[in-house]
């Protein structure tokens, strides 16, 4: 495991040895860690305006482009999972709607204190 100060200049032959994964230090953006093999370098095609916006947002948060992108991808995947679960929930109620009186036992729990 390597502990690397963010923004430090580091060159090596394997691109996975320098990453900015989840922070584990006194300041959340000062240090990052990664184990070789935890990450993979990928090539993506992104329009220049979006890259510029990503770079500005990453700098404002004290992150590099890779760290910002990893966080954004994780957030997008979490959002997709929530939407998937909400759709399953909706379809479940569509297949088996609530019957009249089914939730009457809980009606008293809905009373708001005055």
Buried (B, 14 or more C-beta within 10 A) or exposed (E): EEEBEBEEEEEEEEEBBBBBBEBEEEEEBEBBBBEBEEBEEEEEEEEEEEEEEBEEEBEEEBBBBBBBBBBEEEEEEEEEEEEEEEEEEEEEEEEEEEEEEEEEEEEEEEEEEE
